[in-house]
Amino acid sequence: MNYVNPDLKSDTNPRYQDAQRQVERKIGFYLHLATYLIVNSGLLLLNFLHNPGRPWVLGPILGWGIGLLFHALAVFIRNPGAQWKRRMIERELEKHNHIPPA
């Protein structure tokens, strides 16, 4: 049985929010991958049934595949700049929340 600290499951916990956002990004990628596979399988079938001598299907497969590759890199490769960006955002929030003494 997996035990998850109840404090980590709070919607206000930044770590929980980050984990939730990452899971949503992964689900988005897997849906993109499934769509790519289904549509391009149909295009391959269409290409080889109607015009087997001319592989026009390679254009959409490669073009969309490049987009899918960049989507995968954005989801699965941790961006080293993300921590830096988060720290900058936190500093800005602190500036706006700080009330100067009267």
N, C-alpha and C positions, 0 to 999 in steps of 0.2 A: 504494500500500500504506500502510495506517495504522499508525503506530508508536505503541505505548502503553508508557510507561515501566513496566518490571516492578515498580518500587517502588510504583506506584499501584495495582497489581492485588492487592496483599496484602489478605487478609481482615481484618487488624488495622489497616489504614490507614483513618482516619476519613473521608477524602474518598471512598475506594472504597466504604465502607459507605453513605455518604450517597447516592452515585450509584446504588448497587444498590437502596437503599430507594426512591429516586425512580422508577427504572425499574419496580419492582414496583407502585408506586402508579399509574403510567400504564397498565400492563397491566390492573390492576384496574378502572380507569375505562373502558378500551376494552371489556372484557368486560361491564361494566354497560351501556354504550351499545349494544352488540350485542344484549344481552338485551332492553333497552328497545325497540329497533327491531323485533325479531322478534315479541315478545309484542304490542306495540301494533299492528303490521301485522295480526296475526291478529284482534285485537279490532276493528279498523276493518272488516275483511272481514266478521266476524260481525255487527257492528252494521248495516252497509249491506245485507247479505243478508237479515237477519231483521226488522229494524225501521228502515228507512231514514228514516222521518219523525221519529224521535226520536234525536238524536245523544248517547246516554248515554256513548259512548266518550270524549267530551271530558273527563269527570271524571278517569278514570284517566290519560289522556295528560297533562293539566295537572298533576295531583298528583305523579305519578312524574317528570314533567319538571322540576318544582321541585327534587325530590331530586337528580336528575341534574345540574342546574345547580350546586347546592351542592357536589356531588362534584367537578365539573369545576373550580370555583373553588378547592377545597381542594388539588387536584392541580397545577393549572397556574399559579395565582397564588402567587408566592413570598411567604410569610408574613414580614413584616418583624420580627415578634416571635420568629421561629425562632432567629435568631442570638443574641438576648438570652437566650432560654431555654437555648441550648446553653452560653453563657458561665456562666450560673447553675449548670447541672449540673456543668460543669468545676470551678467553685469548690467546690461541695459535695464532689465527689470528692477534690479536693486536701485539704480539711479532714479527710476520713476517712482519707486515706492518710498524712497528716502525723503523725509520732510525736513528741510533745513531748520535749525533752531531760530527762534524769533528774536 
